[in-house]
Amino acid sequence: MDAIFAHLSIALRKPNSDVWGKVRVIAIDAAGKVFAGIAIGIGFAMAKKQLNRPTRGP
């Protein structure tokens, strides 16, 4: 029983630090911005194509 509390106290004193945490956050943020940029670009391209479509008139 004492060993369990000893391990718990060690775990609470030294939390496990994630070295790659900051890199992962930056990579996910950059990927989100890239995908958002692609989606906006496709939207503008579709809108431009819609505006350049010839009208059907008499």
DSSP file (Angstrom, degrees, kcal/mol; ACC not computed):
  #  RESIDUE AA STRUCTURE BP1 BP2  ACC     N-H-->O    O-->H-N    N-H-->O    O-->H-N    TCO  KAPPA ALPHA  PHI   PSI    X-CA   Y-CA   Z-CA
    1    1 A M     >        0   0    0      0, 0.0     4,-1.6     0, 0.0     5,-0.2   0.000 360.0 360.0 360.0 -37.7    0.0    0.0    0.0
    2    2 A D  H  >  +     0   0    0      1,-0.2     4,-2.2     2,-0.2     5,-0.1   0.858 360.0  57.5 -65.5 -33.6    2.9    2.3    0.8
    3    3 A A  H  > S+     0   0    0      2,-0.2     4,-2.4     1,-0.2    -1,-0.2   0.878 103.2  53.4 -64.8 -36.8    4.3    1.7   -2.7
    4    4 A I  H  > S+     0   0    0      1,-0.2     4,-2.3     2,-0.2    -1,-0.2   0.937 111.4  44.7 -63.5 -46.2    1.1    2.8   -4.3
    5    5 A F  H  X S+     0   0    0     -4,-1.6     4,-2.4     2,-0.2    -1,-0.2   0.843 111.3  54.2 -67.9 -32.7    1.2    6.1   -2.5
    6    6 A A  H  X S+     0   0    0     -4,-2.2     4,-2.0     2,-0.2    -1,-0.2   0.923 110.5  45.8 -65.2 -43.8    4.9    6.5   -3.2
    7    7 A H  H  X S+     0   0    0     -4,-2.4     4,-2.3     2,-0.2    -2,-0.2   0.889 112.6  51.1 -66.8 -38.8    4.3    6.1   -6.9
    8    8 A L  H  X S+     0   0    0     -4,-2.3     4,-2.2     2,-0.2    -2,-0.2   0.910 109.5  49.5 -64.3 -41.9    1.4    8.5   -6.8
    9    9 A S  H  X S+     0   0    0     -4,-2.4     4,-1.7     1,-0.2    -1,-0.2   0.884 111.6  49.1 -67.2 -36.3    3.4   11.2   -5.0
   10   10 A I  H  X S+     0   0    0     -4,-2.0     4,-2.1     2,-0.2    -1,-0.2   0.913 111.4  49.7 -66.1 -41.7    6.2   10.8   -7.6
   11   11 A A  H  < S+     0   0    0     -4,-2.3    -2,-0.2     1,-0.2    -1,-0.2   0.867 112.0  47.8 -66.2 -35.6    3.7   11.1  -10.4
   12   12 A L  H  < S+     0   0    0     -4,-2.2    -1,-0.2     1,-0.2    -2,-0.2   0.811 112.0  49.8 -76.0 -29.4    2.2   14.2   -8.9
   13   13 A R  H  < S+     0   0    0     -4,-1.7    -2,-0.2     1,-0.3    -1,-0.2   0.894 118.3  36.6 -74.9 -39.8    5.5   15.9   -8.3
   14   14 A K  S  < S-     0   0    0     -4,-2.1    -1,-0.3    -5,-0.1     2,-0.1  -0.797  79.8-161.5-116.8  88.4    6.9   15.3  -11.8
   15   15 A P        -     0   0    0      0, 0.0     2,-0.5     0, 0.0    -3,-0.1  -0.409  31.8-103.6 -68.5 146.3    4.2   15.6  -14.4
   16   16 A N        -     0   0    0     -5,-0.1     2,-0.4    -2,-0.1    -5,-0.0  -0.566  37.8-148.3 -71.4 119.2    4.9   14.1  -17.8
   17   17 A S        -     0   0    0     -2,-0.5     2,-0.8    -3,-0.0    -1,-0.0  -0.751   5.7-137.0 -95.2 137.1    5.8   16.9  -20.2
   18   18 A D    >   -     0   0    0     -2,-0.4     3,-0.8     1,-0.2     4,-0.4  -0.817  15.6-171.9 -94.9 109.6    5.0   16.6  -23.8
   19   19 A V  T 3  S+     0   0    0     -2,-0.8     3,-0.4     1,-0.2     4,-0.4   0.876  86.3  47.0 -68.7 -38.1    7.9   17.8  -25.8
   20   20 A W  T 3> S+     0   0    0      1,-0.2     4,-2.6     2,-0.1    -1,-0.2   0.407  85.1  96.8 -86.5   2.8    6.1   17.6  -29.2
   21   21 A G  H <> S+     0   0    0     -3,-0.8     4,-2.1     1,-0.2    -1,-0.2   0.916  85.5  43.8 -59.5 -47.5    3.0   19.4  -27.8
   22   22 A K  H  > S+     0   0    0     -3,-0.4     4,-2.2    -4,-0.4    -1,-0.2   0.899 114.6  49.8 -67.1 -40.6    3.9   22.8  -29.1
   23   23 A V  H  > S+     0   0    0     -4,-0.4     4,-2.4     1,-0.2    -1,-0.2   0.906 110.4  51.1 -63.4 -41.0    5.0   21.5  -32.5
   24   24 A R  H  X S+     0   0    0     -4,-2.6     4,-2.4     2,-0.2    -2,-0.2   0.902 109.4  49.9 -64.2 -41.5    1.8   19.5  -32.8
   25   25 A V  H  X S+     0   0    0     -4,-2.1     4,-2.2     2,-0.2    -1,-0.2   0.911 112.1  47.6 -63.9 -42.9   -0.3   22.6  -32.1
   26   26 A I  H  X S+     0   0    0     -4,-2.2     4,-2.5     2,-0.2    -2,-0.2   0.904 112.6  49.3 -65.3 -40.9    1.5   24.7  -34.6
   27   27 A A  H  X S+     0   0    0     -4,-2.4     4,-2.4     2,-0.2    -2,-0.2   0.906 112.0  47.4 -66.4 -41.6    1.2   22.0  -37.3
   28   28 A I  H  X S+     0   0    0     -4,-2.4     4,-2.1     2,-0.2    -1,-0.2   0.893 112.8  49.8 -66.7 -38.8   -2.5   21.5  -36.7
   29   29 A D  H  X S+     0   0    0     -4,-2.2     4,-2.1    -5,-0.2    -2,-0.2   0.922 112.0  47.4 -64.0 -44.7   -3.0   25.3  -36.8
   30   30 A A  H  X S+     0   0    0     -4,-2.5     4,-2.3     1,-0.2    -2,-0.2   0.904 111.5  50.7 -64.4 -41.6   -1.0   25.6  -40.1
   31   31 A A  H  X S+     0   0    0     -4,-2.4     4,-2.5     1,-0.2     5,-0.2   0.897 109.3  51.4 -64.1 -39.5   -3.0   22.7  -41.6
   32   32 A G  H  X S+     0   0    0     -4,-2.1     4,-2.3     1,-0.2    -1,-0.2   0.904 110.3  48.7 -63.2 -40.7   -6.3   24.3  -40.7
   33   33 A K  H  X S+     0   0    0     -4,-2.1     4,-2.3     2,-0.2    -2,-0.2   0.888 111.1  50.5 -67.0 -38.0   -5.2   27.6  -42.3
   34   34 A V  H  X S+     0   0    0     -4,-2.3     4,-2.3     2,-0.2    -2,-0.2   0.942 112.5  45.8 -64.3 -47.4   -4.1   25.8  -45.5
   35   35 A F  H  X S+     0   0    0     -4,-2.5     4,-2.3     1,-0.2    -2,-0.2   0.881 112.6  50.7 -64.9 -37.5   -7.4   23.9  -45.8
   36   36 A A  H  X S+     0   0    0     -4,-2.3     4,-2.4    -5,-0.2    -1,-0.2   0.907 110.3  50.4 -65.3 -40.4   -9.4   27.1  -45.1
   37   37 A G  H  X S+     0   0    0     -4,-2.3     4,-2.5     2,-0.2    -2,-0.2   0.893 110.4  49.1 -63.5 -40.2   -7.4   28.9  -47.8
   38   38 A I  H  X S+     0   0    0     -4,-2.3     4,-2.5     2,-0.2    -2,-0.2   0.921 111.5  49.3 -64.7 -43.3   -8.1   26.1  -50.3
   39   39 A A  H  X S+     0   0    0     -4,-2.3     4,-2.1     2,-0.2    -2,-0.2   0.905 112.8  46.9 -63.6 -41.4  -11.8   26.2  -49.5
   40   40 A I  H  X S+     0   0    0     -4,-2.4     4,-2.5     2,-0.2    -1,-0.2   0.910 111.7  51.7 -66.6 -41.4  -11.9   29.9  -49.9
   41   41 A G  H  X S+     0   0    0     -4,-2.5     4,-2.3     1,-0.2    -2,-0.2   0.900 109.8  48.5 -61.5 -41.8  -10.0   29.7  -53.1
   42   42 A I  H  X S+     0   0    0     -4,-2.5     4,-2.4     2,-0.2    -1,-0.2   0.892 110.4  52.8 -65.0 -39.0  -12.4   27.1  -54.5
   43   43 A G  H  X S+     0   0    0     -4,-2.1     4,-2.2     2,-0.2    -2,-0.2   0.918 110.5  46.3 -62.5 -43.9  -15.3   29.3  -53.5
   44   44 A F  H  X S+     0   0    0     -4,-2.5     4,-2.6     2,-0.2    -2,-0.2   0.898 111.9  51.8 -65.0 -40.0  -13.9   32.3  -55.3
   45   45 A A  H  X S+     0   0    0     -4,-2.3     4,-2.2     1,-0.2    -2,-0.2   0.901 110.9  47.5 -63.9 -40.4  -13.1   30.2  -58.4
   46   46 A M  H  X S+     0   0    0     -4,-2.4     4,-2.0     2,-0.2    -1,-0.2   0.899 112.6  49.2 -67.5 -39.3  -16.7   28.9  -58.4
   47   47 A A  H  X S+     0   0    0     -4,-2.2     4,-1.9     2,-0.2    -2,-0.2   0.903 111.7  48.8 -66.6 -40.6  -18.1   32.4  -58.0
   48   48 A K  H  X S+     0   0    0     -4,-2.6     4,-1.7     1,-0.2    -2,-0.2   0.898 110.8  50.3 -66.0 -40.0  -15.9   33.8  -60.8
   49   49 A K  H  < S+     0   0    0     -4,-2.2     4,-0.4     1,-0.2    -1,-0.2   0.883 109.5  51.9 -64.7 -37.4  -17.0   30.9  -63.1
   50   50 A Q  H >< S+     0   0    0     -4,-2.0     3,-0.7     1,-0.2    -1,-0.2   0.872 109.8  49.0 -66.5 -37.4  -20.6   31.7  -62.3
   51   51 A L  H 3< S+     0   0    0     -4,-1.9    -1,-0.2     1,-0.2    -2,-0.2   0.808 108.9  52.7 -73.1 -29.7  -20.2   35.3  -63.2
   52   52 A N  T 3< S+     0   0    0     -4,-1.7    -1,-0.2    -5,-0.1    -2,-0.2   0.461  81.4 116.1 -86.1  -0.7  -18.4   34.6  -66.5
   53   53 A R  S <  S-     0   0    0     -3,-0.7     2,-0.0    -4,-0.4    -3,-0.0  -0.495  73.7-113.5 -70.1 132.3  -21.2   32.3  -67.7
   54   54 A P        -     0   0    0      0, 0.0     2,-0.2     0, 0.0    -1,-0.1  -0.368  30.6-121.0 -66.4 145.5  -23.0   33.6  -70.8
   55   55 A T        -     0   0    0     -3,-0.0     2,-0.9    -2,-0.0    -3,-0.0  -0.593  14.3-125.3 -87.5 148.4  -26.6   34.7  -70.2
   56   56 A R        +     0   0    0     -2,-0.2    -1,-0.0     2,-0.0     0, 0.0  -0.819  48.5 154.3 -92.4 107.5  -29.4   33.1  -72.2
   57   57 A G              0   0    0     -2,-0.9     0, 0.0     1,-0.0     0, 0.0  -0.833 360.0 360.0-129.7 168.4  -31.2   36.0  -73.8
   58   58 A P              0   0    0      0, 0.0    -2,-0.0     0, 0.0    -1,-0.0   0.499 360.0 360.0 -70.1 360.0  -33.4   36.6  -76.8
